[in-house]
Amino acid sequence: MNARTAVVTGGASGIGAATVARFLDDGWTVVAADLNDASGERLLAEHDGAAKDGRLLFARCDVAEEEDIQAAIDAAVGAGGHLDCLVNNAGVGGAFGPVTEISVEDWDYTFAVLSRAVFLGIKHAARVMRGQPDGGSIVNVASIAALAGDAGPQSYSAAKASVLHMSRVFATELGPDRIRVNCVCPGVIATPLNPAASEEFEGSPLAAIQPLPYVGRPEHLAGAIAFLAGPDSTFITGQYLAVDGGVEAAGPRLGSILGTDPRSVGLVGVNRGSTGRKATVHRKVTP
Ligand SMILES: NC(=O)c1ccc[n+]([C@@H]2O[C@H](COP(=O)([O-])OP(=O)(O)OC[C@H]3O[C@@H](n4cnc5c(N)ncnc54)[C@H](O)[C@@H]3O)[C@@H](O)[C@H]2O)c1
């Protein structure tokens, strides 16, 4: 069988670059599609051997532009003869500030890069994958901001929620063509887009909301994306996978606000509420 072929948008930095590296390690042929030529050149230099072998191509691409997306996908088909995976990953922070001051232009830019681009990617990947006996896999990179109202700027959060829902609606439409569409929701990941996550983790505000005691890295996402791209996830479609160190699972961390956090409170027992029965309480025996 020919090597599997993928397009990774925003493939020249952060999560995209780690995904490109993972695909190359796994023997795939990859087109990294990105707007930033300098980062693209760095990526090619970093994977010099794969670039020389024609297994890594850089396509300068603005994901908000239909012709650019189409060209990146056609480049992958030209290189590999088929398209097995599209990773819709490119992203920016987008518009921020009070709603009364956000301009329509900045709002539209955010949605063009984060939302329209995902529609365009799915449209052109489906065009190719539909004709393939094994269909293909599309992985969209959303965010935990798609799941909650205070995990990112408003425009970013709303656009990422559309990415999550596109994963469901297009999984439904394209399932009969064996095209799977899934989504990853990164938490706070140390990349150039998120400088705060690149600082010292221990004792940071992030450490207070995230159960796992280490910072998220682009490679953590690359592993999840490789799983959703490949044969181990053949029966999974229309799903999201939060890759967030447990932030979504923990929710608003009320335990630390209400003083019921089991790790910090020295008591064990059972509260029987307003039943008229007494609570039982004793001191914790384990440290
Ligand atoms: N880093 C985080 O904490 C985090 C958390 C949740 C979600 N995400 C999402 O992960 C994805 C990757 O982000 P990252 O953290 O690796 O950021 P990054 O800045 O390291 O990489 C993003 C890449 O996208 C490219 N890009 C931006 N606009 C583009 C456009 N119009 N056309 C083509 N390429 C474009 C950039 O040039 C850059 O190379 C984004 O969708 C982001 O929203 C990141």
The ligand as an SDF file (V2000), in Angstrom:
LIG
                    3D

 44 48  0  0  0  0  0  0  0  0999 V2000
   -2.1910   26.4250   22.3560 N   0  0  0  0  0  0  0  0  0  0  0  0
   -3.3280   26.2730   23.0220 C   0  0  0  0  0  0  0  0  0  0  0  0
   -3.3730   26.4250   24.2850 O   0  0  0  0  0  0  0  0  0  0  0  0
   -4.5850   25.8920   22.2890 C   0  0  0  0  0  0  0  0  0  0  0  0
   -5.7090   25.5680   23.0630 C   0  0  0  0  0  0  0  0  0  0  0  0
   -6.8890   25.2190   22.4300 C   0  0  0  0  0  0  0  0  0  0  0  0
   -6.9410   25.1940   21.0420 C   0  0  0  0  0  0  0  0  0  0  0  0
   -5.8440   25.5140   20.3140 N   0  0  0  0  0  0  0  0  0  0  0  0
   -5.9640   25.4820   18.8530 C   0  0  0  0  0  0  0  0  0  0  0  0
   -4.9450   24.6900   18.3190 O   0  0  0  0  0  0  0  0  0  0  0  0
   -4.6820   25.1100   16.9830 C   0  0  0  0  0  0  0  0  0  0  0  0
   -3.1890   25.2690   16.8020 C   0  0  0  0  0  0  0  0  0  0  0  0
   -2.7520   26.3230   17.6500 O   0  0  0  0  0  0  0  0  0  0  0  0
   -1.2770   26.4110   18.2570 P   0  0  0  0  0  0  0  0  0  0  0  0
   -1.4470   26.6210   19.7000 O   0  0  0  0  0  0  0  0  0  0  0  0
   -0.4450   25.2950   17.7580 O   0  0  0  0  0  0  0  0  0  0  0  0
   -0.8220   27.8170   17.6510 O   0  0  0  0  0  0  0  0  0  0  0  0
    0.4540   28.2790   16.8060 P   0  0  0  0  0  0  0  0  0  0  0  0
    0.3570   29.7640   16.7250 O   0  0  0  0  0  0  0  0  0  0  0  0
    1.6940   27.6740   17.3340 O   0  0  0  0  0  0  0  0  0  0  0  0
    0.1910   27.6610   15.3540 O   0  0  0  0  0  0  0  0  0  0  0  0
   -0.8890   28.0940   14.5630 C   0  0  0  0  0  0  0  0  0  0  0  0
   -0.4600   28.0850   13.1060 C   0  0  0  0  0  0  0  0  0  0  0  0
   -1.6040   28.4770   12.3180 O   0  0  0  0  0  0  0  0  0  0  0  0
   -1.1350   29.3020   11.2890 C   0  0  0  0  0  0  0  0  0  0  0  0
   -2.2200   30.1490   10.7720 N   0  0  0  0  0  0  0  0  0  0  0  0
   -2.8760   31.1430   11.4080 C   0  0  0  0  0  0  0  0  0  0  0  0
   -3.7630   31.7070   10.5810 N   0  0  0  0  0  0  0  0  0  0  0  0
   -3.6790   31.0410    9.4130 C   0  0  0  0  0  0  0  0  0  0  0  0
   -4.3490   31.1590    8.1740 C   0  0  0  0  0  0  0  0  0  0  0  0
   -5.2900   32.0960    7.9590 N   0  0  0  0  0  0  0  0  0  0  0  0
   -4.0330   30.3020    7.1780 N   0  0  0  0  0  0  0  0  0  0  0  0
   -3.0810   29.3560    7.3800 C   0  0  0  0  0  0  0  0  0  0  0  0
   -2.3910   29.2110    8.5180 N   0  0  0  0  0  0  0  0  0  0  0  0
   -2.7070   30.0590    9.5180 C   0  0  0  0  0  0  0  0  0  0  0  0
   -0.0260   30.1320   11.9230 C   0  0  0  0  0  0  0  0  0  0  0  0
    0.8160   30.6980   10.9360 O   0  0  0  0  0  0  0  0  0  0  0  0
    0.6580   29.0890   12.8020 C   0  0  0  0  0  0  0  0  0  0  0  0
    1.7070   28.4550   12.1020 O   0  0  0  0  0  0  0  0  0  0  0  0
   -5.4880   26.3910   16.7710 C   0  0  0  0  0  0  0  0  0  0  0  0
   -6.6780   26.1000   16.0720 O   0  0  0  0  0  0  0  0  0  0  0  0
   -5.7990   26.8300   18.1800 C   0  0  0  0  0  0  0  0  0  0  0  0
   -6.9740   27.6210   18.2460 O   0  0  0  0  0  0  0  0  0  0  0  0
   -4.6640   25.8690   20.9000 C   0  0  0  0  0  0  0  0  0  0  0  0
  1  2  1  0
  2  3  2  0
  2  4  1  0
  4  5  1  0
  4 44  2  0
  5  6  2  0
  6  7  1  0
  7  8  2  0
  8  9  1  0
  8 44  1  0
  9 10  1  0
  9 42  1  0
 10 11  1  0
 11 12  1  0
 11 40  1  0
 12 13  1  0
 13 14  1  0
 14 15  2  0
 14 16  1  0
 14 17  1  0
 17 18  1  0
 18 19  2  0
 18 20  1  0
 18 21  1  0
 21 22  1  0
 22 23  1  0
 23 24  1  0
 23 38  1  0
 24 25  1  0
 25 26  1  0
 25 36  1  0
 26 27  1  0
 26 35  1  0
 27 28  2  0
 28 29  1  0
 29 30  1  0
 29 35  2  0
 30 31  1  0
 30 32  2  0
 32 33  1  0
 33 34  2  0
 34 35  1  0
 36 37  1  0
 36 38  1  0
 38 39  1  0
 40 41  1  0
 40 42  1  0
 42 43  1  0
M  CHG  2   8   1  16  -1
M  END
$$$$
